[in-house]
Amino acid sequence: MESVRTDHCGASSSSQVITVIYGLKVGRSLQGDLMTTYHDVPADLLISDLSQRLADNDAISAPEWAEFVKTGTHRERPPTQSDWWYIRSAAVLRKVALKGPIGANHIAQLFGGPKDRGVKPNRAVAGSRKVARTILQQLAAAKLIIDTHNTAGTVTLGKVVTPSGQALLDESAHAVRPQAEEKYPGLTRY
């Protein structure tokens, strides 16, 4: 298709309009199915499947102090689930994908809650920054997230998901899509 433009001086120039169609990457095509992303499935199903996948990753493991630590000052006791570290890691990976670039302080705020102050009204407090920082370090060691910097390279803006982290999220989302459609029948339209 060829179009002719005239600029403000009256001179005409011709340019070609080229349409480029981008397809799925060769490694990401799934027998003709449309690719499901982490935006398309509910968080509870995605996090449960993703936590199982992260448990198989050698770079992500619960530290020795994880069985004793509270997840924030708003909690009275440590988590009772044995695999809470992998569930939190999956939730942090999803949050980095949704809100990145994001840092450890913002992640800790997202996982905070209301602190019971006795007779006084509750106030919002952040979650444990040590837990958030350690999980972000483990996800970075697994090459699922990386740091982003400004254009000059002098300021770290936060963590973002790498292509391998994006692929892991999308594979997990595609795996739980049938369960999501069964649990939430309205998802079949999307």
C-alpha positions in Angstrom: 0.0 0.0 0.0 1.4 3.4 -0.9 0.4 6.7 0.4 1.3 10.2 -0.6 1.8 12.9 1.9 2.3 16.6 1.4 4.1 18.6 4.0 3.4 22.3 4.8 5.6 23.5 2.0 3.6 21.7 -0.7 6.3 19.2 -1.5 5.1 15.6 -1.8 6.8 12.5 -0.6 5.8 8.9 -0.9 6.2 6.3 1.8 5.3 2.7 2.0 3.2 1.4 4.9 4.6 -1.9 6.0 2.6 -4.1 8.3 4.6 -6.5 10.4 2.8 -9.4 12.1 4.5 -10.7 15.2 3.7 -14.3 16.1 4.4 -16.3 19.2 7.9 -17.4 19.8 8.7 -20.9 18.7 9.2 -22.2 22.2 6.0 -20.7 23.5 3.4 -22.0 21.0 1.1 -24.5 22.6 -0.4 -26.7 19.9 -2.4 -23.8 18.4 -4.0 -22.7 21.7 -3.8 -19.1 22.7 -1.3 -18.4 25.4 -2.7 -17.8 28.8 -0.9 -15.1 30.9 -0.9 -14.6 34.6 -3.4 -11.8 34.1 -6.0 -14.3 32.9 -6.3 -16.6 35.9 -7.2 -15.9 39.6 -4.3 -15.3 42.0 -5.1 -18.2 44.3 -4.9 -20.9 41.7 -1.8 -19.3 40.1 0.1 -18.9 43.4 -0.6 -22.5 44.4 0.7 -24.0 41.2 3.6 -21.5 41.0 4.7 -22.4 44.5 5.0 -26.0 43.6 7.1 -25.1 40.6 9.4 -22.8 42.7 9.8 -25.6 45.3 11.5 -27.6 42.5 14.0 -24.8 41.9 17.3 -25.2 43.7 17.9 -21.5 44.1 14.8 -21.0 46.2 14.8 -22.6 49.6 13.5 -21.6 53.1 16.3 -20.3 55.3 16.9 -22.0 58.7 15.3 -19.1 60.5 12.1 -19.3 58.4 10.3 -21.7 60.8 10.6 -19.2 63.7 10.1 -15.8 62.1 6.9 -13.8 62.0 5.9 -12.3 58.6 5.4 -8.9 60.2 4.9 -7.0 63.4 1.1 -7.3 62.8 1.3 -11.0 63.4 1.3 -12.8 66.7 2.7 -16.1 65.6 4.9 -17.6 62.8 3.1 -19.2 59.8 1.7 -22.7 60.4 2.1 -24.0 56.9 5.2 -25.9 56.2 5.6 -24.6 52.6 4.8 -20.9 53.4 8.2 -19.8 52.0 7.4 -21.1 48.6 3.9 -19.7 48.7 5.2 -16.2 49.6 7.9 -16.5 46.9 5.2 -17.2 44.3 3.2 -14.3 45.5 6.2 -12.0 45.4 7.1 -13.1 41.9 3.5 -12.4 40.8 3.6 -9.0 42.5 6.9 -8.1 40.8 5.4 -9.0 37.5 2.3 -6.9 38.1 3.8 -3.9 39.7 7.5 -3.9 38.7 9.8 -2.1 39.0 9.3 -2.6 42.7 11.7 -2.8 45.6 11.8 -4.7 48.9 10.2 -1.9 50.9 7.2 -1.7 48.7 6.9 -5.5 48.7 6.9 -5.5 52.5 4.2 -2.9 52.5 2.0 -5.0 50.2 2.3 -7.9 52.6 1.6 -5.9 55.7 -1.7 -5.6 57.6 -3.4 -4.0 60.5 -1.5 -4.0 63.8 -3.6 -4.6 67.0 -2.7 -1.8 69.4 -4.9 -2.8 72.2 -7.5 -0.1 73.1 -6.2 2.3 70.5 -7.4 2.0 66.8 -5.5 -0.4 64.5 -2.9 1.0 62.2 -1.5 -0.3 59.0 2.1 -1.7 59.3 4.4 -3.2 56.8 5.4 -6.8 56.7 8.8 -8.2 57.3 11.4 -6.5 55.2 13.9 -9.3 55.9 11.5 -11.9 54.4 10.8 -9.6 51.4 14.5 -8.9 50.8 15.6 -12.5 51.1 12.9 -13.7 48.7 13.8 -11.1 46.2 17.5 -12.1 46.5 16.6 -15.8 45.9 14.4 -15.0 42.9 17.2 -12.9 41.5 19.6 -15.8 42.0 17.2 -18.1 40.2 17.3 -15.5 37.3 13.5 -14.9 37.5 13.8 -11.2 38.3 16.5 -8.6 37.7 17.3 -5.0 38.8 16.4 -2.1 36.5 18.4 1.1 36.4 17.7 4.6 35.1 19.1 5.5 31.7 22.3 6.8 33.2 22.7 3.6 35.1 23.2 5.4 38.4 19.9 4.7 40.2 18.3 1.3 40.8 14.6 1.6 40.1 13.6 -1.8 41.4 13.1 -5.4 40.3 11.3 -6.6 37.2 10.6 -10.0 35.8 13.0 -11.6 33.3 11.8 -13.4 30.2 12.4 -16.8 32.0 10.3 -15.5 35.0 7.6 -14.4 32.6 7.7 -17.8 30.9 7.4 -19.5 34.2 4.4 -17.4 35.2 2.7 -17.9 31.8 3.3 -21.7 31.9 1.8 -21.9 35.3 -1.2 -19.8 34.3 -1.8 -22.0 31.2 -1.6 -25.1 33.4 -4.3 -23.8 35.9 -6.6 -22.4 33.2 -8.9 -25.4 33.1 -9.2 -25.4 36.9 -10.0 -21.7 36.7 -12.6 -22.1 34.1 -14.2 -24.9 36.2 -14.1 -22.8 39.4 -15.1 -19.5 37.7 -17.4 -20.3 34.7 -17.3 -16.7 33.5 -13.6 -17.0 32.5 -14.5 -19.0 29.4 -15.4 -15.8 27.6 -11.9 -14.4 27.9 
